């Protein structure tokens, strides 16, 4: 029994190490950055195209991170075959992030259009709740506690932005300030974690250790 617990704990640590390289932080932070920059272009391009135009940029970031994980991270931490339960959690995490990003993009466009009208505050609250729930689930599924903090920051960002808009004269309902700040925090944390990984590890020989079946 104790051996089974030890194996599960070892797999848990390996799972966290594999997905705690900071690259998820950079990837998601890059998407949040779109929410900060897009409003600045909304007057010229419109609310829809000012957001969609950044999707190729996000795709390039995703490609770059995939290559880094394959050619830089994997040789350092090894390739680990996780149990079915862990693989299921990772699949669910990916699904949660995809759904959350689609909802956030949709609600973000809607908030820019309707904020200040009757449905504005409701949209802002929904926008925050999407992030809070999504990152709460992400933190649970990946066993990474800082995702809970990201969820909280993103949940209050639209409300703080609206306060800055009404009381401090911030443009575009404060989105460039609040989401720019959160994106900066996420990307900075991700870069620091990635650099720490490079400093503390070196490329390994072999394919790593398998997890439990």
C-alpha positions in Angstrom: 0.0 0.0 0.0 2.8 2.4 0.9 4.6 1.6 -2.3 1.4 2.4 -4.3 1.1 5.7 -2.5 4.8 6.4 -3.2 4.3 5.7 -6.9 1.3 8.0 -7.1 3.3 10.8 -5.3 6.2 10.3 -7.6 3.9 10.5 -10.6 2.3 13.6 -9.1 5.7 15.3 -8.8 6.7 14.3 -12.3 3.4 15.6 -13.7 3.8 18.9 -12.0 7.4 19.2 -13.2 6.3 18.5 -16.7 3.7 21.2 -16.8 5.3 23.6 -14.4 7.9 24.9 -16.8 6.3 28.4 -17.1 5.3 27.9 -20.7 1.6 27.6 -20.0 1.8 30.9 -18.1 3.4 32.6 -21.2 0.9 31.0 -23.6 -2.2 32.0 -21.6 -0.7 35.4 -20.7 -0.2 36.1 -24.5 -3.9 35.5 -25.0 -4.8 37.8 -22.1 -2.6 40.4 -23.7 -4.9 40.4 -26.7 -7.7 41.5 -24.4 -5.5 44.5 -23.4 -4.4 45.6 -26.8 -7.5 44.8 -28.9 -9.6 47.6 -27.3 -7.0 50.2 -28.4 -7.6 49.2 -32.0 -11.4 48.9 -31.7 -12.1 52.4 -33.0 -10.2 51.8 -36.2 -10.9 48.1 -36.9 -14.1 47.5 -35.0 -14.7 45.3 -31.9 -14.6 42.0 -33.8 -11.6 42.5 -36.1 -9.5 44.2 -33.4 -9.6 40.9 -31.5 -9.5 38.4 -34.4 -6.5 40.1 -35.9 -4.4 38.9 -33.0 -5.2 35.2 -33.3 -2.3 34.6 -35.8 0.0 36.1 -33.2 -1.4 33.7 -30.6 -1.0 30.8 -33.0 2.7 31.7 -33.4 3.2 31.9 -29.7 1.6 28.5 -29.4 3.9 27.1 -32.1 7.0 28.6 -30.4 6.0 27.1 -27.0 5.3 23.7 -28.5 8.8 23.7 -30.1 10.4 24.9 -26.8 8.6 22.1 -24.9 9.7 19.5 -27.4 13.3 20.5 -28.0 14.3 22.3 -24.8 12.1 21.1 -21.9 11.7 17.4 -22.8 15.4 16.7 -23.0 15.8 18.2 -19.5 13.0 16.6 -17.6 12.7 13.4 -19.7 9.7 11.9 -21.4 7.2 10.5 -18.8 4.4 8.1 -19.6 1.6 9.1 -17.2 -1.3 7.0 -16.0 -4.7 7.1 -17.7 -6.1 9.3 -14.9 -3.4 11.9 -15.4 -3.9 11.9 -19.1 -7.6 12.4 -18.6 -6.9 15.4 -16.4 -4.7 16.9 -19.0 -7.3 16.4 -21.7 -9.9 18.1 -19.5 -7.6 20.9 -18.8 -7.1 21.5 -22.5 -10.8 21.4 -23.1 -11.4 23.9 -20.2 -8.9 26.3 -21.6 -10.3 26.1 -25.2 -13.9 26.7 -23.9 -12.8 29.5 -21.6 -10.8 31.3 -24.3 -13.8 31.1 -26.7 -16.2 32.4 -24.1 -13.7 35.1 -23.0 -13.2 36.3 -26.5 -17.0 36.4 -27.2 -17.8 38.1 -23.9 -14.9 40.5 -24.3 -16.3 41.7 -27.7 -19.8 41.9 -26.2 -18.5 43.8 -23.2 -16.9 46.4 -25.4 -20.1 46.8 -27.3 -22.6 46.8 -24.5 -20.7 48.2 -21.4 -22.4 51.3 -20.2 -25.8 50.1 -21.5 -28.2 48.0 -19.5 -26.4 44.7 -20.0 -22.9 46.0 -19.4 -22.4 45.2 -15.7 -23.9 41.7 -16.2 -21.5 41.0 -19.0 -18.5 42.1 -16.9 -19.5 39.9 -14.0 -20.0 36.9 -16.4 -16.6 37.7 -18.0 -14.9 37.5 -14.6 -16.7 34.4 -13.6 -15.6 32.6 -16.7 -12.0 33.2 -15.8 -12.5 32.4 -12.2 -14.1 29.0 -12.9 -11.7 28.2 -15.7 -8.5 28.9 -13.8 -9.9 27.2 -10.7 -10.4 24.1 -12.7 -7.0 24.5 -14.4 -5.3 24.8 -11.0 -7.0 21.7 -9.8 -6.4 19.6 -12.9 -2.7 20.6 -13.2 -2.1 20.8 -9.5 -0.6 24.2 -9.9 -1.8 26.6 -7.2 -0.8 29.9 -8.8 -3.5 29.3 -11.4 -6.0 30.1 -8.6 -4.4 33.5 -8.2 -4.5 34.1 -12.0 -8.2 33.3 -11.9 -8.9 35.7 -9.1 -6.9 38.5 -10.9 -8.8 37.9 -14.1 -12.1 37.8 -12.3 -11.7 41.2 -10.8 -9.9 42.8 -13.8 -13.1 43.9 -15.7 -14.6 45.3 -12.6 -11.5 47.2 -11.7 -11.3 48.4 -15.2 -14.8 49.7 -15.1 -14.0 51.5 -11.9 -10.9 53.1 -13.5 -13.1 54.1 -16.4 -15.7 55.8 -14.3 -13.5 57.4 -11.7 -10.0 57.9 -13.2 -10.8 58.6 -16.8 -9.2 55.3 -18.1 -10.0 54.6 -21.8 -11.8 51.6 -23.2 -13.3 50.7 -19.8 -9.8 50.1 -18.3 -9.2 46.9 -20.2 -5.8 47.9 -21.5 -4.6 48.7 -17.9 -6.2 45.8 -16.0 -5.7 43.0 -18.6 -2.3 44.4 -19.5 -1.2 44.2 -15.9 -2.5 40.6 -15.5 -0.9 39.5 -18.8 2.4 41.0 -17.7 2.3 39.2 -14.4 1.6 35.8 -16.1 4.2 36.2 -18.8 6.8 37.4 -16.3 6.1 34.5 -13.9 6.3 32.1 -16.9 9.6 33.5 -18.1 11.1 33.3 -14.6 10.0 29.7 -14.2 11.4 28.8 -17.6 14.7 30.4 -16.9 14.9 28.6 -13.6 14.3 25.3 -15.4 17.2 26.0 -17.8 19.5 27.0 -14.9 18.6 24.0 -12.6 18.5 21.3 -15.2 20.6 20.0 -18.1 19.7 17.7 -21.1 19.4 14.1 -20.0 20.5 11.0 -21.8 17.6 8.5 -22.4 13.9 8.9 -22.5 13.1 9.4 -18.8 11.1 7.1 -16.4 7.6 5.7 -17.1 4.8 6.5 -14.9 2.3 4.0 -13.6 0.2 2.2 -16.1 
